[in-house]
Amino acid sequence: MPSYAEIMKLVGFKSKNAVSKLIDRLEHNGYVERDSSGKLIPRNIFGEIKKLGVVEAGFPTLAEEDTSDSISLDQLLIKNKDSTYMLTVKGDSMIDAGIHDGDMVIAERNNNPNPGDIVIAEVDGGWTMKYFRRSGNRIYLDPANKNFDSIIPKEELKIEAIVKAVIRTYK
């Protein structure tokens, strides 16, 4: 979330007191909340939508619409709001994992991945998203595209987050 000064500039307020009143109202109405350190975090980014049932991806079958249930996409996709964020994907090194250029990924800060997890990592000063791999004591990152090589860190590999979901929109 932006700082009070950034919000002040974005909405054209002249004082931080006006921003404080806006934040209080947003918090009261459930649009934002504070994490354990007092930082603002959005609530219900996606809102609730109806869950109608199941759709067959194989042979067509009869289906009944069930409108009795709804789900918040936050509930479905975000387990820990304080450590979750979204990134826009640039490039096609993960295309065989179903992650395309322009997609959004939801990542949760976690520096303890399991082999096979898709991670956001800093490698020798640069950032990337790849499969986390381990072979004996050797740790490396694998793309999901045969046109790219594995990344073996020369100096340093820091795992920032684990990818939890991919969001793609169709126009």
PyMOL commands that set and color helices and strands:
alter all, ss='L'
color gray80, all
select helices_A, chain A and resi 4-11+16-28+73-77+81-83+95-97
alter helices_A, ss='H'
color red, helices_A
select strands_A, chain A and resi 32-34+40-42+48-51+69-72+84-88+104-109+118-123+126-135+138-142+157-167
alter strands_A, ss='S'
color yellow, strands_A
deselect
rebuild
show_as cartoon
